[in-house]
Amino acid sequence: MTNVWQQKWHDYQDIAQKGLWNNNQALVALLGLCPLLAVTNNSVNGLGLGLATMAVLLTSNILVSLIRHHVPSEIRIPVFIAIIACAVTVIDMMMHAYFYTLHGILGIFIPLIVTNCAILARAEAFASKNTLDKSIVDALFIGIGFTLVLILLGAVREIIGNGTLFDQADLIFGEVAQNWTLYLPDSYNPVLLAILPPGAFIALGLMIALKNLIDQKAKRPSLVTIPVEVKVSN
């Protein structure tokens, strides 16, 4: 029994590492770039869209994993798309009801989650072939990885372009977050380019380059010093 749980834990760690870093859908697979680039002019928008995407991922992975043995292979893609569309509709209606202002800001990009290839890719490549527990872990960490990129990209653009951080956090966290906004000194002059579309492409490109640089350094073999005995003859 111990070996079984150890194997499960190892599998979960592998899934988590792939979702957060090795197979990050935004930095490696480059999926979902349209909403990623469009709404990340501040960190709160990125967090809102990231949480919505994660909720859809989790719902679709769970349902696909549960029905994977009952759907013929010939119609699996239309069935998966229908499941994703239903999940997106529910999330869209819930955000409209409970996060009305944020829902208006994100606009069409919430319904467009249906077209996010990352969600369909996880349903087809993972959830349809794995058990429920692994599908849940995969959805959570793929969603977390995607959300972190959204937040980081939004934070960088917001700081450079507006001189603020966590502006309008109350749209998600309520009145308690009205004073969470951080401001750079008044002497700072915001760079408008950062919150415009070209700024999104530049910032994302730099993030991808940084990740690739880290991966390349991690792959380089470390130099190992081997002690050598030197015999001196008299």
N, C-alpha and C positions, 0 to 999 in steps of 0.2 A: 504493500500500500504506500509505503514511504517513497519507493522508487517511482510510483505512478504520479504522486503529487510533485515530486522533484521534476519529472519530465514535463508535467503541466506548467509548473512555474517557469521552467526553461523556455517552453513554447510561448508563454505569455510575455516573457522578457524579450524574446526575439521579435514577436509581433509589435511590441511597444517601441523597440529601437527602430524597426523599419518604418513605423508610422510617424514617429517624431523626427527622424533624421534620414535614414538610408533611402526611404521611399516617400519622402515628404511630397505630397501632391502638388504643392505650389513651387517648391524649389528644385525638385528632381523630375517629376512627371510633367510639370508645367501645365496642370489641368486647373480649370476654374479661374483662368486669368482675367476674364472679362469683369466679373464682380470684384475680384481682388484688386484690380487697378482702378476701378471706377469709384468705389465707396471708401477707399482708405485715405481720405483727406484728413481724417483724424482717428484717434485710437478707439473712441467709443463706437463709431460706425463700424470699424473693423471687428470689434468685439461682438456687436449685435449680429452682424451677418455671419460671423464665425460660429456663434452659439446656435443660430438657426440652421446652418449647414450641418453642424454636429448632431442636432436633434433629428434631422432628416436622415443622416447617415445611420444613426443608431436604430431608428425605426425601420428603415428599409433593410438593414442587415439582419435584424431580428426576424422580420417576416420572411425574408428570402431564405434564411437558414431553416426556418420551421417548415416551409413548404417545398424545400429543395428536392425531396423524394417523390413529390406528387405532381410536379409540373413537367410535361414532356419537353424534351430538348428543343423541339421544333418551334415552340411558342414561348420559350423562357424569356427572351428579350422583351417582347411586348408585355408580358406579365410583370417583369421587373420594372419597366417604365410606368405601368399603371400603378404599381405599389408606390414608387417614388412620387408620382404625381399626387396621389392621395395624401401621402405624408406631407408634401409641400403645401397642399391646400389647407390641411389642418393647422400647420405651423403658421401659415400666412394669416389665417383667421384668428388664431390666438394672439399673434403679435398685434393685429389690428385692434383687438379688444383690450389688451393689457399694456401695450406699448405703442399707443396711437401715434405720438409725435415721431418716435424712431421709425415706426412703420412707414410714415409719410416720407421721411428722409431717405430711407433705403429704397422705397418705391418699387419699381419693376424688378429690381434685382432679387427680391425675395421669391416671386414666382419663377424667375429664371433659374433658381436652384435646380429645377427639374432638368434643365439642359446641362448641368454641371457633370461633365464626363467622369469626374472622380467618383461620384456616387454610384453611377451605373457600373463603372469599372470594378469597384469593390464588391458590388452585388454579384457580378458575373465571375470575377476572378477569385473571390475569397468566400463570401457568404454562401454561395451556391455549392461550395465544395467542402465546407467545414462545419463543425458543430456549433451549437448556439453560444456556448461560452466563449469560444475563440472568435466568433463573429462579433460578439459584443465588445471584446477587448480590441479587436481590429478597428471597429467603428469609433470607439472612444479615442484611441491614439491617433488614428488618421485625422479625426476631427480636431483633436487638440493641436496636432502639428499644423494643420491648416489655419486654425484660429490664432495660434501664436504668430504665424507669419503675417496674418492680417493685422493683428495688434501692433506688432513691431513696425511694419511698414507704415501703418497709420500714425504711430507715435513719431517716427522719424520725420514724416512729411508735416505733421502738425507742429512739431517743435521748430523746424526750419522755416515753414511757411507762415505760421501764425504766432510763433513765440509762446505757445501754451502747450499744456499736456493734460489729458483727461478732461478737456472742456466738454460740457454738457453730459457729464457722467450721471446726472440725475435722471436722464432719459431711460436708463436701465436700472439704476439702484435706488431711485426715488429721492425724496427731499433730503435724506441724510447725506447725499453725495453732492449737494449744491455747492459746497465749499471745497471740493476736492481738486478744483482746477489749479494747476501750477503755472506760474507766469515767469518768463524770463525777464531780466532787468529791462527797464524802460529804454535804455540805451541801445537795445538790440533792434536791428532793422530786419524784419521778416523778408524772406526770399520768396516772392510770389510763385516762382517757377515750381517750387516744391509741391504746392497743392494743385497745380495744373496737371493735365494728362502727361506731358513729357516728364514731369517730376516723378510720376509713378513708375514709368518705364526705367528711368535712371536709377531710382532707389532700389527697385526690384533687381535690376541687373547687377548692382553692387552687392546685394545680399546673396545672389546666386554665385557671384565670383568669390565672395568671402567663404561660402560653404565649400565650394570646390577647392579653394586654397587649403582649408582646414583638412579636407579629406585627403588631399595630396600629401600634406605633411604627415598625416597619420599613417599613410601607406609606406612612407620611406623607412627602410630598415635602419634600426638604431645601431650605432657603432658599438661593438663590444670589445673591450680591452682584454686581451688574453695575456696573463702573466707568463713571461718566458724566463726560464732559469738559465743563467749564463755561468758556465763553468770556466774557471780560470786555472790554467795549469801552470805550475811553478817551473 
